[in-house]
Amino acid sequence: MARPRKKEWAIFSNHGIVLFHVVWHPDLTAAEIALAVGLSERWVRKILEDLETAGMVRVTKHGVQNSYAINPDVRLRHPTMQHLTLRDLLPVMTPVPEQTMDHLQATDHHHW
């Protein structure tokens, strides 16, 4: 009898993967993020909309292109993780470019 195939899963949801890709590459388009993370552009746009609604991502329009910034002080949504902020997670995520961490340390938190 054949063994059932194991279901594929990952530690981070698609939302988490897109969020951290935004941290590493804030000037990529949704299409570029989609290509990089292996999701459809439509799905990435929906995820970015969800993240913006949750206050985790701010979208700034530059002509026809958007750039993205995270709110490092927003709390995680899951009840068992609400004591953590995105800022708490950033140092343990790799590869976070040094200039990204420097930028986040200098972020003016009063604009959120």
NORRAPE-V714423 format. One record per residue. RES is the residue in one small letter. SS is DSSP state (~ for helix, > for strand, _ for the rest). PHI is phi in degrees with one decimal (999 if undefined). OMEGA is omega as a letter, one per 20 degrees, with the letter a starting at -180 (none if undefined). Layout:
res=RES ss=SS phi=PHI omega=OMEGA
res=RES ss=SS phi=PHI omega=OMEGA
This chain:
res=m ss=_ phi=999 omega=a
res=a ss=_ phi=-71.8 omega=r
res=r ss=_ phi=-77.0 omega=r
res=p ss=_ phi=-63.5 omega=r
res=r ss=_ phi=-69.5 omega=r
res=k ss=_ phi=-70.6 omega=r
res=k ss=_ phi=-73.1 omega=r
res=e ss=_ phi=-76.1 omega=r
res=w ss=_ phi=-152.2 omega=a
res=a ss=_ phi=-139.8 omega=r
res=i ss=_ phi=-61.4 omega=a
res=f ss=_ phi=-103.7 omega=r
res=s ss=_ phi=-72.1 omega=r
res=n ss=~ phi=-57.9 omega=r
res=h ss=~ phi=-61.7 omega=r
res=g ss=~ phi=-65.0 omega=a
res=i ss=~ phi=-64.0 omega=r
res=v ss=~ phi=-64.7 omega=a
res=l ss=~ phi=-58.3 omega=a
res=f ss=~ phi=-72.5 omega=r
res=h ss=~ phi=-66.2 omega=r
res=v ss=~ phi=-63.7 omega=r
res=v ss=~ phi=-59.7 omega=a
res=w ss=~ phi=-77.3 omega=a
res=h ss=_ phi=-140.6 omega=a
res=p ss=_ phi=-66.2 omega=a
res=d ss=_ phi=-99.7 omega=r
res=l ss=_ phi=-73.8 omega=r
res=t ss=_ phi=-77.9 omega=r
res=a ss=~ phi=-59.2 omega=r
res=a ss=~ phi=-64.2 omega=r
res=e ss=~ phi=-68.6 omega=r
res=i ss=~ phi=-63.4 omega=a
res=a ss=~ phi=-57.9 omega=r
res=l ss=~ phi=-62.8 omega=a
res=a ss=~ phi=-68.2 omega=a
res=v ss=~ phi=-100.8 omega=r
res=g ss=_ phi=78.9 omega=r
res=l ss=_ phi=-119.8 omega=r
res=s ss=_ phi=-72.6 omega=r
res=e ss=~ phi=-60.4 omega=r
res=r ss=~ phi=-60.0 omega=a
res=w ss=~ phi=-67.0 omega=r
res=v ss=~ phi=-63.0 omega=r
res=r ss=~ phi=-61.5 omega=r
res=k ss=~ phi=-65.1 omega=r
res=i ss=~ phi=-62.1 omega=r
res=l ss=~ phi=-61.1 omega=r
res=e ss=~ phi=-63.5 omega=r
res=d ss=~ phi=-60.5 omega=a
res=l ss=~ phi=-65.5 omega=r
res=e ss=~ phi=-67.2 omega=r
res=t ss=~ phi=-60.6 omega=r
res=a ss=_ phi=-78.0 omega=a
res=g ss=_ phi=80.5 omega=a
res=m ss=_ phi=-87.0 omega=a
res=v ss=> phi=-130.4 omega=r
res=r ss=> phi=-110.0 omega=a
res=v ss=> phi=-104.3 omega=r
res=t ss=> phi=-119.7 omega=a
res=k ss=> phi=-86.6 omega=r
res=h ss=> phi=-125.6 omega=a
res=g ss=_ phi=67.4 omega=r
res=v ss=_ phi=-96.0 omega=a
res=q ss=> phi=-113.6 omega=r
res=n ss=> phi=-104.6 omega=r
res=s ss=> phi=-123.3 omega=a
res=y ss=> phi=-127.3 omega=r
res=a ss=> phi=-136.9 omega=r
res=i ss=> phi=-95.0 omega=r
res=n ss=_ phi=-96.9 omega=a
res=p ss=_ phi=-67.3 omega=a
res=d ss=_ phi=-100.4 omega=r
res=v ss=_ phi=-73.9 omega=r
res=r ss=> phi=-81.8 omega=r
res=l ss=_ phi=-66.2 omega=a
res=r ss=_ phi=-86.7 omega=a
res=h ss=_ phi=-66.8 omega=a
res=p ss=_ phi=-54.0 omega=a
res=t ss=_ phi=-82.9 omega=a
res=m ss=_ phi=-120.2 omega=a
res=q ss=_ phi=-67.0 omega=r
res=h ss=_ phi=-79.7 omega=a
res=l ss=_ phi=-104.1 omega=r
res=t ss=> phi=-111.4 omega=r
res=l ss=~ phi=-59.5 omega=r
res=r ss=~ phi=-58.0 omega=r
res=d ss=~ phi=-63.0 omega=a
res=l ss=~ phi=-85.1 omega=a
res=l ss=~ phi=-57.8 omega=a
res=p ss=_ phi=-64.7 omega=a
res=v ss=_ phi=-92.4 omega=r
res=m ss=_ phi=-89.2 omega=r
res=t ss=_ phi=-126.6 omega=i
res=p ss=_ phi=-91.4 omega=r
res=v ss=_ phi=-94.9 omega=r
res=p ss=_ phi=-57.3 omega=a
res=e ss=~ phi=-54.5 omega=a
res=q ss=~ phi=-65.3 omega=r
res=t ss=~ phi=-67.3 omega=r
res=m ss=~ phi=-62.7 omega=r
res=d ss=~ phi=-60.9 omega=r
res=h ss=~ phi=-63.0 omega=a
res=l ss=~ phi=-67.7 omega=r
res=q ss=~ phi=-65.1 omega=a
res=a ss=_ phi=-93.1 omega=a
res=t ss=_ phi=-61.6 omega=r
res=d ss=_ phi=-78.6 omega=a
res=h ss=~ phi=-77.5 omega=a
res=h ss=~ phi=-83.2 omega=a
res=h ss=~ phi=-86.2 omega=r
res=w ss=_ phi=-97.3 omega=none
